[in-house]
Amino acid sequence: MIFWHLLALCASLLALPSHAEKADRDQPMQIEADSMRHDQARQLTQFTGKVLATKGTLVLRAARMEVQQDAQGQQVARLWAAPSERVFFRQKREGVNEFTEGEAEQVTYDNQADVVTLNQRAEVRILRGNQVADQLNGHTIVFNNTTEVMTVDGQATSGPGQRVRAILTPRNTPPAPASAAPNAPALRVSPGPGPSQKP
């Protein structure tokens, strides 16, 4: 019985993000780790040691991951990095050749709210093709996948702390077509040859 509960839990883990590749929602989650422990009574699954989770285009890498499931089947996944490292995630965005990727010491994904929270040395990058277009850094970054609203907070300390930093690259747009000169004469169509007239 526990085996089937565990399989159902692992098959439905995470669903990052909705404005990312929509097909990812229907893909199975595949997880690799050095070890796993599932507590059926607490509905808690723990993965430790070089954790790699993939779901469609979504890739997550961490030292440790815990997935807590409630009675309604909703899940919250928490990921931690090894000392001096950061958790990594990457996912393709829907309909464009762009990827969202980010890093932080701790990452939380709330399945019900569809919100990703990055804590401590947090960074999010938007890649257009292989080029970094936008980059955001702060203590905490919260990304709502449904609304695509992102908030970035610096670290609140008595000292200088960590301020929010952002690099935003304008999107290249094709130039507008050249309009005709304002005083240019209108073109006229020459009349075609009429019926021939014989004397």
VOGU-3710 file (C-alpha; in Angstrom, 3 decimals, decimal comma):
1> mifwhllalc> 0,000/0,000/0,000  2,785/2,409/0,924  4,520/1,567/-2,354  1,527/2,723/-4,435  1,129/5,915/-2,381  4,810/6,634/-2,946  4,533/6,033/-6,688  1,522/8,361/-6,912  3,378/11,018/-4,928  6,529/10,841/-7,054
11> asllalpsha> 4,524/10,845/-10,308  2,773/14,099/-9,429  5,580/16,112/-7,818  5,808/19,815/-8,709  4,452/21,651/-11,724  6,692/24,694/-12,350  5,530/27,142/-13,950  2,227/27,772/-15,812  3,544/30,498/-18,151  6,499/28,299/-18,706
21> ekadrdqpmq> 6,049/25,335/-21,033  2,389/24,273/-20,529  3,061/20,713/-21,652  5,313/20,275/-18,593  2,229/19,929/-16,386  1,344/16,609/-18,009  4,854/15,181/-17,884  5,923/12,712/-15,180  8,429/13,901/-12,575  11,643/11,894/-12,627
31> ieadsmrhdq> 13,860/12,157/-9,555  17,368/10,879/-8,938  19,109/11,070/-5,562  21,583/9,162/-3,425  18,815/8,206/-0,983  15,092/8,596/-0,354  12,869/8,296/2,706  9,047/8,351/2,666  6,985/8,849/5,834  3,447/7,722/5,008
41> arqltqftgk> 1,934/8,991/8,282  3,320/12,507/7,712  2,948/12,374/3,899  6,537/13,556/3,656  9,094/12,350/1,111  12,765/13,261/1,494  15,463/13,009/-1,174  19,118/13,574/-0,268  22,417/13,638/-2,114  22,846/15,172/-5,585
51> vlatkgtlvl> 19,103/15,488/-6,194  18,118/15,875/-9,848  14,429/16,317/-10,667  13,108/16,758/-14,203  9,552/17,326/-15,428  9,310/18,098/-19,140  11,582/21,115/-19,698  11,861/21,794/-15,947  15,178/20,894/-14,316  15,878/21,153/-10,560
61> raarmevqqd> 19,206/20,397/-8,879  19,799/20,478/-5,117  21,566/18,714/-2,286  18,268/17,903/-0,551  14,570/18,040/-1,363  11,449/17,453/0,739  7,926/17,142/-0,623  5,043/17,609/1,825  1,585/16,552/0,676  -1,678/17,493/2,384
71> aqgqqvarlw> -4,967/15,546/2,571  -6,181/17,132/-0,695  -3,058/16,011/-2,549  -1,556/19,495/-2,766  2,206/19,577/-2,467  4,878/21,954/-1,271  8,434/21,138/-2,303  11,421/22,579/-0,455  14,953/22,336/-1,800  18,259/23,100/-0,076
81> aapservffr> 21,746/23,578/-1,454  24,980/22,144/-0,118  27,124/24,592/1,924  28,450/27,483/-0,223  26,374/26,295/-3,197  22,900/27,134/-4,511  19,815/25,244/-5,706  19,369/25,537/-9,485  16,227/25,517/-11,614  15,607/26,051/-15,320
91> qkregvneft> 12,497/25,885/-17,501  11,463/26,862/-21,014  8,893/29,634/-21,366  5,742/28,987/-23,360  5,723/29,866/-27,056  9,102/31,630/-27,233  12,749/30,660/-27,450  13,313/31,818/-23,860  14,207/30,137/-20,586  13,786/31,160/-16,969
101> egeaeqvtyd> 16,518/29,955/-14,662  17,491/30,805/-11,142  19,563/29,958/-8,102  19,261/30,376/-4,339  20,352/28,642/-1,158  16,731/27,599/-0,531  13,855/27,214/-2,998  10,203/26,547/-2,158  7,546/25,615/-4,702  3,908/25,794/-3,608
111> nqadvvtlnq> 1,896/23,600/-5,981  -1,512/25,011/-4,994  -0,534/28,696/-5,271  1,826/27,994/-8,217  4,449/30,230/-6,616  8,223/29,787/-6,518  10,143/31,434/-3,670  13,932/31,752/-3,735  15,665/32,667/-0,480  19,232/33,765/0,322
121> raevrilrgn> 21,590/34,826/-2,477  18,649/34,591/-4,870  19,086/35,190/-8,592  16,728/34,832/-11,564  17,780/35,116/-15,207  15,697/35,284/-18,397  17,570/33,838/-21,371  16,613/34,695/-24,941  18,208/31,928/-26,916  21,564/31,507/-25,204
131> qvadqlnght> 21,934/35,152/-24,150  21,057/36,477/-20,698  18,488/39,245/-21,292  17,276/40,082/-17,781  18,885/39,359/-14,436  17,510/39,955/-10,942  19,383/39,552/-7,651  18,187/39,922/-4,068  17,727/38,185/-0,757  14,243/36,866/-1,632
141> ivfnnttevm> 12,606/36,503/-5,037  8,971/35,420/-5,329  7,613/34,453/-8,753  3,906/33,834/-9,304  3,694/31,559/-12,340  -0,009/32,232/-12,955  0,202/36,027/-13,058  3,914/36,222/-14,014  4,378/38,817/-11,269  7,832/38,802/-9,678
151> tvdgqatsgp> 8,879/40,585/-6,488  12,454/40,996/-5,309  13,402/42,051/-1,757  16,767/43,041/-0,360  17,958/41,740/2,976  16,610/43,798/5,888  19,558/44,320/8,221  20,868/47,117/10,396  23,954/47,345/8,179  24,236/47,815/4,414
161> gqrvrailtp> 22,607/44,417/3,768  21,895/43,050/0,298  20,225/45,495/-2,051  18,104/44,510/-5,010  19,971/44,589/-8,314  18,399/44,303/-11,754  19,625/44,308/-15,344  16,770/44,697/-17,832  17,494/44,438/-21,541  15,009/46,003/-23,981
171> rntppapasa> 13,380/43,561/-26,336  14,494/43,976/-29,951  11,577/45,064/-32,128  11,676/45,304/-35,925  11,755/48,909/-37,222  8,470/50,380/-38,379  8,044/50,435/-42,171  9,101/53,725/-43,761  6,091/55,890/-44,549  5,732/57,782/-47,797
181> apnapalrvs> 7,059/61,340/-47,876  4,312/63,784/-46,803  4,435/65,916/-50,003  5,002/63,115/-52,472  2,632/63,286/-55,448  0,001/60,612/-55,655  0,627/57,941/-58,239  -1,829/57,683/-61,099  -2,655/54,628/-63,149  -2,194/55,229/-66,855
191> pgpgpsqkp> -5,280/54,413/-68,863  -5,132/51,278/-70,938  -5,519/51,392/-74,701  -9,118/51,956/-75,692  -10,937/50,251/-78,564  -9,390/51,044/-81,894  -11,337/53,467/-84,008  -11,228/53,288/-87,800  -12,183/56,252/-89,936
//
